């Protein structure tokens, strides 16, 4: 069964309880583990619950281009996230997703 998350219903609180846990990103070359290191509110927006930002760290290696990737978490299901590379972080590659 495909457990895709409803992007419009997600709130920062859905992620803040999963800090320092691993998310599984499906990339063109295979799966990559992403560790959620930050989830913070990013002000008001038209979306319910306001805007928020997520920061992930992937293992060091080649950078992936910014794109929409399916990211899976056991408690949240599959989330289609637009991830942007933001530079080296905590010994790995940093990526950000913004929900506005």
ZAMARKOL-30375 format. One record per residue (C-alpha): residue number from 1; residue in three letters; x negated, y, z. Coordinates in Angstrom, 3 decimals. Layout:
BEGIN
<rec resi="NUM" resn="ala" px="X" py="Y" pz="Z"/>
...
***
This chain:
BEGIN
<rec resi="1" resn="unk" px="0.000" py="0.000" pz="0.000"/>
<rec resi="2" resn="unk" px="-1.286" py="3.446" pz="-0.934"/>
<rec resi="3" resn="unk" px="-1.280" py="5.698" pz="2.143"/>
<rec resi="4" resn="unk" px="-1.884" py="9.110" pz="0.574"/>
<rec resi="5" resn="unk" px="-1.609" py="12.035" pz="2.979"/>
<rec resi="6" resn="unk" px="0.756" py="14.923" pz="2.264"/>
<rec resi="7" resn="unk" px="-1.674" py="17.835" pz="1.791"/>
<rec resi="8" resn="unk" px="0.976" py="20.448" pz="2.589"/>
<rec resi="9" resn="unk" px="1.701" py="18.846" pz="5.965"/>
<rec resi="10" resn="unk" px="-1.917" py="18.589" pz="7.193"/>
<rec resi="11" resn="unk" px="-3.033" py="20.903" pz="9.993"/>
<rec resi="12" resn="unk" px="-6.387" py="21.558" pz="11.653"/>
<rec resi="13" resn="unk" px="-5.217" py="19.537" pz="14.671"/>
<rec resi="14" resn="unk" px="-4.872" py="16.457" pz="12.487"/>
<rec resi="15" resn="unk" px="-8.643" py="16.585" pz="11.989"/>
<rec resi="16" resn="unk" px="-9.995" py="18.079" pz="15.238"/>
<rec resi="17" resn="unk" px="-9.240" py="14.870" pz="17.120"/>
<rec resi="18" resn="unk" px="-11.455" py="13.017" pz="14.605"/>
<rec resi="19" resn="unk" px="-14.645" py="15.079" pz="14.986"/>
<rec resi="20" resn="unk" px="-17.819" py="12.987" pz="14.695"/>
<rec resi="21" resn="unk" px="-15.951" py="10.132" pz="13.011"/>
<rec resi="22" resn="unk" px="-16.619" py="8.783" pz="9.539"/>
<rec resi="23" resn="unk" px="-14.502" py="9.375" pz="6.470"/>
<rec resi="24" resn="unk" px="-15.030" py="7.293" pz="3.340"/>
<rec resi="25" resn="unk" px="-15.372" py="9.302" pz="0.115"/>
<rec resi="26" resn="unk" px="-14.968" py="7.597" pz="-3.255"/>
<rec resi="27" resn="unk" px="-17.588" py="9.150" pz="-5.552"/>
<rec resi="28" resn="unk" px="-18.413" py="8.196" pz="-9.153"/>
<rec resi="29" resn="unk" px="-21.429" py="6.145" pz="-8.003"/>
<rec resi="30" resn="unk" px="-19.629" py="4.391" pz="-5.147"/>
<rec resi="31" resn="unk" px="-18.463" py="5.089" pz="-1.612"/>
<rec resi="32" resn="unk" px="-20.202" py="7.650" pz="0.601"/>
<rec resi="33" resn="unk" px="-19.750" py="8.024" pz="4.354"/>
<rec resi="34" resn="unk" px="-18.884" py="11.566" pz="5.433"/>
<rec resi="35" resn="unk" px="-19.113" py="12.544" pz="9.086"/>
<rec resi="36" resn="unk" px="-16.654" py="15.267" pz="10.129"/>
<rec resi="37" resn="unk" px="-18.721" py="17.780" pz="12.118"/>
<rec resi="38" resn="unk" px="-16.406" py="20.800" pz="12.272"/>
<rec resi="39" resn="unk" px="-12.690" py="21.547" pz="11.940"/>
<rec resi="40" resn="unk" px="-11.633" py="25.137" pz="12.525"/>
<rec resi="41" resn="unk" px="-8.753" py="27.470" pz="11.833"/>
<rec resi="42" resn="unk" px="-9.374" py="29.954" pz="9.041"/>
<rec resi="43" resn="unk" px="-6.605" py="32.480" pz="9.607"/>
<rec resi="44" resn="unk" px="-3.084" py="32.888" pz="8.368"/>
<rec resi="45" resn="unk" px="-1.813" py="31.570" pz="5.067"/>
<rec resi="46" resn="unk" px="1.424" py="30.626" pz="3.384"/>
<rec resi="47" resn="unk" px="0.946" py="26.995" pz="4.444"/>
<rec resi="48" resn="unk" px="2.579" py="25.743" pz="7.633"/>
<rec resi="49" resn="unk" px="0.054" py="25.728" pz="10.465"/>
<rec resi="50" resn="unk" px="-2.265" py="28.233" pz="8.764"/>
<rec resi="51" resn="unk" px="-5.476" py="27.833" pz="6.821"/>
<rec resi="52" resn="unk" px="-8.361" py="25.701" pz="8.056"/>
<rec resi="53" resn="unk" px="-11.820" py="24.559" pz="7.084"/>
<rec resi="54" resn="unk" px="-13.558" py="21.189" pz="7.424"/>
<rec resi="55" resn="unk" px="-17.308" py="20.564" pz="7.358"/>
<rec resi="56" resn="unk" px="-18.710" py="17.142" pz="6.583"/>
<rec resi="57" resn="unk" px="-22.229" py="15.739" pz="6.492"/>
<rec resi="58" resn="unk" px="-23.162" py="13.001" pz="4.024"/>
<rec resi="59" resn="unk" px="-26.439" py="11.103" pz="4.039"/>
<rec resi="60" resn="unk" px="-29.329" py="12.907" pz="2.342"/>
<rec resi="61" resn="unk" px="-29.602" py="12.171" pz="-1.345"/>
<rec resi="62" resn="unk" px="-28.458" py="13.543" pz="-4.676"/>
<rec resi="63" resn="unk" px="-25.841" py="16.271" pz="-4.425"/>
<rec resi="64" resn="unk" px="-22.380" py="15.669" pz="-5.783"/>
<rec resi="65" resn="unk" px="-20.742" py="18.475" pz="-7.761"/>
<rec resi="66" resn="unk" px="-17.780" py="20.321" pz="-6.354"/>
<rec resi="67" resn="unk" px="-14.681" py="18.379" pz="-7.290"/>
<rec resi="68" resn="unk" px="-11.589" py="16.674" pz="-5.933"/>
<rec resi="69" resn="unk" px="-12.522" py="13.383" pz="-4.268"/>
<rec resi="70" resn="unk" px="-10.335" py="10.797" pz="-2.543"/>
<rec resi="71" resn="unk" px="-11.433" py="10.721" pz="1.094"/>
<rec resi="72" resn="unk" px="-10.098" py="8.001" pz="3.383"/>
<rec resi="73" resn="unk" px="-9.821" py="7.807" pz="7.161"/>
<rec resi="74" resn="unk" px="-8.172" py="4.916" pz="9.057"/>
<rec resi="75" resn="unk" px="-5.834" py="7.237" pz="10.997"/>
<rec resi="76" resn="unk" px="-5.118" py="9.812" pz="8.266"/>
<rec resi="77" resn="unk" px="-4.952" py="7.709" pz="5.105"/>
<rec resi="78" resn="unk" px="-6.271" py="8.884" pz="1.744"/>
<rec resi="79" resn="unk" px="-6.639" py="12.634" pz="1.292"/>
<rec resi="80" resn="unk" px="-7.443" py="14.167" pz="-2.084"/>
<rec resi="81" resn="unk" px="-9.922" py="16.893" pz="-1.036"/>
<rec resi="82" resn="unk" px="-11.658" py="19.576" pz="-3.051"/>
<rec resi="83" resn="unk" px="-15.177" py="19.316" pz="-1.622"/>
<rec resi="84" resn="unk" px="-17.871" py="21.932" pz="-2.198"/>
<rec resi="85" resn="unk" px="-21.568" py="21.279" pz="-1.503"/>
<rec resi="86" resn="unk" px="-22.833" py="23.911" pz="0.962"/>
<rec resi="87" resn="unk" px="-26.474" py="22.901" pz="1.483"/>
<rec resi="88" resn="unk" px="-28.547" py="20.823" pz="3.870"/>
<rec resi="89" resn="unk" px="-26.958" py="20.144" pz="7.276"/>
<rec resi="90" resn="unk" px="-28.084" py="17.976" pz="10.176"/>
<rec resi="91" resn="unk" px="-30.553" py="16.048" pz="8.014"/>
<rec resi="92" resn="unk" px="-28.014" py="15.349" pz="5.281"/>
<rec resi="93" resn="unk" px="-25.881" py="17.029" pz="2.617"/>
<rec resi="94" resn="unk" px="-23.170" py="19.401" pz="3.823"/>
<rec resi="95" resn="unk" px="-19.768" py="19.620" pz="2.145"/>
<rec resi="96" resn="unk" px="-16.802" py="21.889" pz="2.926"/>
<rec resi="97" resn="unk" px="-13.077" py="21.554" pz="2.291"/>
<rec resi="98" resn="unk" px="-10.754" py="24.542" pz="2.765"/>
<rec resi="99" resn="unk" px="-6.995" py="24.213" pz="3.131"/>
<rec resi="100" resn="unk" px="-5.438" py="27.632" pz="2.509"/>
***
